[in-house]
């Protein structure tokens, strides 16, 4: 069976001895059966190659320099035709043939090495179907689609964070739009949970779409951890003088001093190739200063994300863009404006996602919001009354004013008042539903429906 193939191949045993050469290989070498020692050495790989971990994809590819054998009287016509003097350079592939028995027992024969002449093919020139098969290609395409959807969703969320017509929203949007068109060091300052990570990622991909990126929690990055976790960017900067890279550093002001020193060394080594995007907590910035030149880099193009409490008028537009196919009720919109949002943008997006999952109709009501939000009641601020008369000063509550009138929810207030009236009527009628309905001036069937709706 081996002799029937037209390929130029040969077999080598574990001792490095050639045990078989195909007829085509003999003809290519220009010999009949016996090969000289120089030729045998040229086409036999060094055994060390199979032990030092240089095997890729289960085989070795090597350039061989094969000397030509001198013609002899017994040389065949075919061998004489293929014979040429000097040294020939050729690409050869070597594959270790492991017997099935070797995988099951320890007494199996030593494996053979198969050598074959062929052309060298770069990895990039090999079709994906040969690497991974049809199933692998489909899974890779599905993964690419999921990544594209994730990035689109993140960009949509980031764009909704910029939505609004208030001065704070317009200023934030103009700063971010400019940062998406230039590549420079950036600092993003805002309260915890303000959505800075989403904005940082969006600005990076818009300004440098093909640049390597690593996102890190700077508060955990000492010099050793920073070297390890930033290696995808740093190693590329060291090996290739033309590449650039970006590090997004969350909680930058909490970075350990030795990590800052290592980052300063990198910034001094690659001042134009390494970009820093620092995320600074507005509550800890003053207490945790950065060393130079990191502090200078953060002052190059600062962006401040305002507190959501300063953008209450923009919440309707911001949240509506996060909805799927539903709309907010007016009660929910009023609640969104009055709620203080201590968790900022992250709490807001989580609440909208929760409401999207809970709502089954076309409108989101108060009951679809998370418990902490739907049970929120705005504090009532009352101004004390100071009365000075007859050399005495009396401080007491301010008398009510028509301007103080406000209901958290008209529907809830009416439902509560109606339940109180029904309860009183039932008590007055000693539980007689017909008598209670007469006292309320409604029919008995309507009273039964109202009783069924009571909590």
N, C-alpha and C positions, 0 to 999 in steps of 0.2 A: 504493500500500500504506500510506503514511504517513497519507493522508487518511482511510483507512477506520477508524482507531482512534478510540476515544472519549476518550482521555486528553488532558489539558491539557499539551502539551509544546511545546518549541521548540528550534531548532538555532542555535548561534553558531559563527562561524568563528574562525580564529586571530587575526584583527584585532579581534575583539570586536563584529562586526556580526551582527545577527540575520538569518539567511538563510531561515528557515522558521518558521512558527507553525501549529500544528494548528487546524482549524476550531473545536474546543472551546475552545482557548486564546483564539482571537480573540473568541469569544462571551463568555468569562469576563472578558476585558479590556473588552468593550463597544465594540469597533471592528470594521470590516469587513476592511480589508487593511493600511492604513497605521497605524503606531503612532507616537505622539508621542515626542519625544526624552526627556521625563521618564520615560515608561513604559519605553522601551527601556533607559534607564540603570538603572532600578530592577530589571529582571529579568536584567541582564547582570552576572555576577560579575567582581570585580576580577582581572585576569590575574595579579597578584602572589600570589593565593591558590594558584595552581597551581605556584608556584616556591619558596615558603617552607617546604615540607614539611608543610603542614597537612592534606594529603589523608589520609583514613582509610578503609581498606577500598576504595580506588580511587574514592571519590567525596567530594563536599562536600555538607554540609547547612547551609543558611542560612535565616534569617528575612528575608523581603523585605517592604518597605513600598511597595506599588504604588499610585500615584495613579490615580483614576478619570478616564477620558477624557470631555470634555464631549460631549453628544449633538449630532449633526449631522443635517441633513435626509436624508442618505444612510444613516444608521444603520439596520441591519436590525431587525426586530421582536425577534429573539432577543437581539441585542446590547442593544437598549433595555431589554428585560426584566431582563437581568443587570447593567445599568448602575446604579451608585450613586455619589453624590458623596462626596468625602473620600478618605482614605487607607485602604487595606485591608492588613492584615497576614496573611501566609501563609508556610507552610514550603515551601521548594523544594529539590530534590535536583539536583546537577549531576554528570555523569559525562563523562569525556573518552573519546571514541570514537577508538581507535587502529586505523587500517587495517592489515590483515595485511601489505600491501606495505611499510609503514613499518618493520616488524620485520626485513625482509629486505634492503632497500636504503635508501640515504640520499636518494633522489630522489623518494620518495613524497610525496603531497599532505599538507599540514598537517592535523592532526586536528581534528575538530569537537567541540564541547561540547554535550551534550544536557542540557537543563533540563526538569524535570517537577515539577508541583505534587503535594504529598502530605503526609501527616502525619509528624511526627518520632517515631521509635521509639527508646527507650533500648536500649542494648546488652543489658541484663538481660532485656528483654522479647522479645528475638529467640530463638526456639527453637534449641537446639543443632543440630538437624538442618539448619537453614538455614545455620548458620555452618560446620559441619564435614562435613555429609552423614552418611548412615547408617554408613558405614565409620568415620568419625571418632568418632561416638558410641560405637560398639562398642570401638574402641581406647581411648577415654577410660575406659569402664567397666572394661575389662581392666586398665588402669593403676591405677585406684582400688582394684580387688580386690588387685592385687599390693602396693600400699602398705599396705592393711589387713592382709594376711598378714604383711608385714614388721614392722609395728608389733606385731602379736600375738606374733610370734616373739621380738621384742626384749623385750616385757613378760614373756613366759614365762621367758626367760633371766634377766632381772632378778629375777623372783620366786624362781627357783632359787638365785640368789646370796644371797637372804635366808633360805633354808630352813635348818633345823637346830634343835637343842634345847640346844646348849651356851650358857652365859651370854653369850659374845661374840655368838652369832647372835641370841639373844633381844633383847639391847640394840640391835644394829644394826637389827633388824626394827621395834622400837618407835619408834626415831628416824625411820626412813624412812616409816612409816605416818603419823606426825604431820605430816611434811613434805609428804605428799601431800594434806593437808587445808588447809594454810595457804599463803599467798603471802608469802614474805619472802626476804631474801638468805640464801643457803646456801653453806657450804663443805664440801667432801668431801675428806677426807684419807686417804691410803692408799698402799701401795707401788705401784710402776709395774706396770700391767697388772691392777689389782685390780677392774676393772669399773665404775669411777666414772662413765664416760660413759653407760653403760646406765642406772645408777641416776638420774643427773641428768636424762636424757631422760624416764624414767618419772615422776619426781616433778613435772617441769614439766607434762607432759600431764595428769597427775591433778589438779594444783592449778589450772592455768590452761589448759584445753584449747583455747581459741580465741585464745590470745595468740601474737603473732609471736615466733619463736625463731630465733636464729642461734648456731651452734656454731663456736668459733674456737680455733686453737692460739695461745694468748697469747704464747708464747715468740717468735713471729715478728711480733707486732703492734706496730710502731712507730706513731707518731701518724698517718702518712699511710695505711698499710695498714689500720689500725683504722677510719679514716673510710670507707675503700672497702668493706671486707668487712662492717662492721656497718651499712651503709646501709639494708638492708631494714627494720631495726628503728628506727634513728635518724631516717631520713627520715619515717617514719610518726609518730614522736613529735613531730617539728617541725611537721608539717602538721596534725595532728589532736590537739586538746587533750584528747580523751577516751580515746585509745588507751593501751595499756600494751605493754611488750615485755620480753623476757628475753635475756640474753647468757650462754651457757655458755662459760667460759674455761678450757680445759685448760692445764696447766702454768702456772698463774696466777702463781706466785712467780718465774717466769723472764721475765715481761713487761718489755720495755724501759721505762726511766724516762719517756720522752716519751709512750709509749702509756699508761702509768699516769696521767700528768698529764691527757691528753685524756679518759680514762675518768672521772677525778675531776670534770672540768668537767661532763660529762654527768650524773653522779650528783648534783651540786649543782643542776643545772638541773631535772632530773626526779626528785627524791628518792623520790616515791611511785609513779612510773610505770615507772621502769627498775629491773629486778631483775637481780642478778648471782648466778650459780651458779659458784663457783670450785672448780676441781679442783686440789688441792695434793698434791705428792709428799712423803710423810713423810720422805724422805731429804734433801730440798733446802729444806724449809720454813724451817728455822732460819737457813740461810746466805743466803737471799734475802728480806728483809723487804719488805712492801708499804707504800706510803705511805698516810697517812690521807686520806680516810675509807674507803679500800678495805680496810685492815686491820680497821677497826671493823665494816665490813659482813660480813667473813668470820668475825667472832666472834659474830655475831648468833645463828646456829643452826648450830653445827659438827656434822658427822657423820664418824665415823672408821670406816673399813673395816678390820677386823683381818686380819692375815696368815693365809693358809690353813693354815699350820703350827699355828696355835692352834685350828683347827676341824677337826682330823683326824677326830673322831667324827661330824662332820656330812657328810663327803664322800660316804658311801654314799647319803644322802638327796638331796644336791645333784646328784650325777651321775645317779642313777636317773631324776630328773625330766627330764633332757636326752636320755634314750634314746628310740628310736622304739618298736620292738616286741621288743627283745632284752633280755637280762639279763646281769649280770656273773657270772663264775665267782668262787668264793671266793678263788682265787689272785689274781685281778685286784683284788678289793676290798682284800686285804691289801697289795698293791703300791700302790694309790692312797693308802692311809693312810701308808705308809712313805716315799713319794716326797716330796721337799721342795718341789716346785712353785715353782721360782725365777721362773717367768713368771706366777704367781698365776692369777687367774680366766681370763684370756685363754688361757693355756697349757692350763688344764683343759678349757675348752670346745672348743678346737681338737683336743685329744686325743680327746674324746668324739665329735666329728664325724668324725675320722679312723677311729675304731673302728666307728662306725655304717656307714661306707662300706666298710670292709674285711670286716666280719662277714657271712657268708652264712646262718648257721643262727640258732638261737634264743638262743644264748649267746655272749657276748664273752669270749674267752680272752686270755691274755698275748700270744699271737702277733698279735693284732689291734691292739695298742697301738703308738704310734710307737716307733721304735728307742730314742730317748733314755730312754724310760720303761721299756720292757720289759727293757732291759739294765741297769737301775739295780740296784746292790747297796748295801744299807745298810752304812755303816762299822761295823766291830767295835770297840767301846770296851773296852779292857782296863785294869784297875787294877793298878799295880805293887805288888809285895810288898816291904815294908821289914822286915828281920830285924835286930834289935839284940841281940847277945850277945857276951860276952867283950870288951867295950869296942870292938866293931866293928859297923859298920852295913852291911848288904848289901842292895842294891836289885835286884830281879829280877822277872821276870813272876810274876803271881799264879797259883798252881796251879789247875787247872781245877776247876769246881764243877758239880754236877748242875743248878744253876740257870742255868748258862751255855748249856745245850743249846738250840739253835734252828736250824731249817732254813728257808732261803728258800723252798723248794718241795719237798715230799715227792715229788711225781711226777717232778720233774726229777732229784732225788737218786737215786731208784730206777732211773730210766732210765740215768743215768750209770753207776751201779754194775753194772747188768745188762750194759751195753756193755763194761765192763771185764772181766767174767767171760767173756763170749763171746769177746773178743779173746784172753784167756789160753788158753781151751780150743782155739781154732783154732791158736794157736802150738804148744801141746803136741801136737796131732794132726797137725802139719805140713800144715795145710790140708785134711785129710780131714774132710769135713762129717759123715759117719756116725760116725767116731771122736769128733769134738768133741761131737756130740749125746749119745753114750754117756757121755762124761766129765761133761756137764752134767746128765745124768739126764732128758733130754727127747727127744722124737721128732725124726727128721731133718726132717720137714715143718715142725715148729714152729721148729726152728733156722733153716730157710730163710726163714721169715716174719720172724723176729727180725733176720736179716742184712739183709733188705730194708728194715727200718725204721731201720737204723743210718744216721746222717748221713754 
